[in-house]
Amino acid sequence: MVFENFSMFQMLSPKEMQEMDGHTVMREVPEKQVIYLSDDEANHVYILKKGKVKISRLSEDGKEVILGLVRFSENYRSYIRVEEMR
């Protein structure tokens, strides 16, 4: 199961973890690919297994403004709630 190694899911029962696992889609995303746009419906949680994710938006004059970088860490398993990026 994907979730058993993430502390934020430890409060779930094995049955609940198994149910969540059934709704999980694992995918590898190529570098520099956009995974979420601010106009997209925010109904996913992204869990970072390796690498890093840049969180940015465009300014009014069309320039990229970097809001943050999320990096994977063995000690702190990274996740991104899309709702927080708006």
Sine and cosine of phi, psi and omega as CSV:
sin_phi,cos_phi,sin_psi,cos_psi,sin_omega,cos_omega
0.00,0.00,0.61,-0.79,-0.04,-1.00
-0.94,0.35,-0.65,0.76,-0.21,-0.98
-0.99,0.14,-0.28,0.96,-0.11,-0.99
-0.91,0.42,-0.33,0.94,0.00,-1.00
-1.00,-0.04,0.03,1.00,-0.03,-1.00
-0.96,-0.29,0.85,-0.52,-0.07,-1.00
-0.87,0.50,-0.51,0.86,-0.04,-1.00
-0.93,0.36,-0.23,0.97,0.03,-1.00
-0.96,-0.28,0.05,1.00,-0.07,-1.00
-0.89,0.45,-0.41,0.91,-0.02,-1.00
-0.97,0.22,-0.14,0.99,0.02,-1.00
-0.98,0.18,0.56,-0.83,0.08,-1.00
-0.96,0.28,0.32,-0.95,0.06,-1.00
-0.83,0.56,-0.60,0.80,0.02,-1.00
-0.91,0.41,-0.67,0.74,0.02,-1.00
-0.91,0.41,-0.64,0.77,0.04,-1.00
-0.89,0.45,-0.66,0.75,0.00,-1.00
-0.90,0.43,-0.63,0.77,0.03,-1.00
-0.90,0.43,-0.69,0.72,0.05,-1.00
-0.89,0.45,-0.63,0.78,0.01,-1.00
-0.86,0.51,-0.54,0.84,0.03,-1.00
-0.93,0.36,-0.33,0.94,0.00,-1.00
-0.98,-0.21,0.10,1.00,-0.10,-1.00
-1.00,0.01,0.68,-0.73,0.10,-0.99
-0.87,-0.49,0.89,-0.46,0.03,-1.00
-0.99,-0.12,0.73,-0.68,0.07,-1.00
-0.48,-0.88,0.49,-0.87,0.08,-1.00
-0.99,-0.13,0.76,-0.65,-0.05,-1.00
-0.94,-0.34,0.81,-0.59,0.03,-1.00
-0.88,0.47,0.49,-0.87,0.02,-1.00
-0.82,0.57,0.65,-0.76,0.04,-1.00
0.95,0.31,0.13,0.99,0.05,-1.00
-0.99,0.14,0.69,-0.72,0.05,-1.00
-0.97,0.25,0.76,-0.65,0.02,-1.00
-0.95,-0.32,-0.24,0.97,-0.03,-1.00
-0.37,-0.93,0.70,-0.71,0.10,-1.00
-0.91,-0.43,0.50,-0.87,-0.10,-0.99
-0.87,0.49,-0.39,0.92,0.04,-1.00
-1.00,0.07,-0.14,0.99,0.01,-1.00
-0.94,0.34,0.47,-0.88,0.10,-1.00
-0.92,0.39,0.74,-0.68,-0.06,-1.00
-1.00,-0.07,1.00,0.00,-0.02,-1.00
-0.66,-0.75,0.42,0.91,0.00,-1.00
-0.77,-0.64,0.39,-0.92,0.19,-0.98
-0.88,-0.47,0.79,-0.62,0.01,-1.00
-0.98,-0.21,0.77,-0.64,0.03,-1.00
-0.92,-0.39,0.83,-0.55,-0.06,-1.00
-1.00,-0.01,0.90,-0.44,0.01,-1.00
-1.00,-0.02,-0.43,0.90,0.06,-1.00
-0.27,-0.96,0.32,-0.95,0.05,-1.00
1.00,0.04,-0.48,-0.88,-0.02,-1.00
-0.50,-0.87,0.35,-0.93,0.01,-1.00
-0.76,-0.65,0.76,-0.65,0.08,-1.00
-1.00,-0.08,0.75,-0.67,0.05,-1.00
-0.95,-0.30,0.87,-0.48,-0.06,-1.00
-0.54,-0.84,0.17,-0.99,0.12,-0.99
-0.51,-0.86,0.22,-0.98,0.02,-1.00
-1.00,-0.04,0.67,-0.74,0.08,-1.00
-0.97,0.24,0.12,-0.99,0.00,-1.00
-0.87,0.50,-0.48,0.87,0.02,-1.00
-1.00,-0.03,0.19,0.98,0.11,-0.99
1.00,0.05,0.12,0.99,0.02,-1.00
-1.00,-0.03,0.56,-0.83,0.02,-1.00
-0.96,0.28,0.77,-0.64,0.09,-1.00
-0.92,-0.40,0.89,-0.46,-0.01,-1.00
-0.99,0.12,0.86,-0.51,-0.02,-1.00
-1.00,-0.02,-0.43,0.90,0.00,-1.00
0.08,-1.00,0.19,-0.98,0.07,-1.00
-0.78,-0.63,0.75,-0.66,0.07,-1.00
-0.93,-0.36,0.84,-0.54,0.01,-1.00
-0.91,-0.42,0.58,-0.81,0.08,-1.00
-0.95,0.31,0.62,-0.78,0.07,-1.00
-0.66,-0.75,0.70,-0.72,0.05,-1.00
-0.87,0.49,-0.56,0.83,-0.04,-1.00
-0.98,0.19,-0.47,0.88,0.00,-1.00
-0.73,-0.68,0.98,-0.22,-0.02,-1.00
-0.94,0.34,0.83,-0.56,-0.16,-0.99
-1.00,0.05,0.60,-0.80,0.13,-0.99
-0.59,-0.81,0.40,-0.92,-0.02,-1.00
-0.78,-0.63,0.84,-0.54,0.14,-0.99
-1.00,-0.03,0.86,-0.51,-0.06,-1.00
-0.85,0.53,-0.59,0.81,-0.04,-1.00
-0.85,0.52,-0.49,0.87,-0.03,-1.00
-0.97,0.24,-0.25,0.97,-0.09,-1.00
-1.00,0.00,-0.07,1.00,-0.05,-1.00
-0.97,0.23,0.00,0.00,0.00,0.00
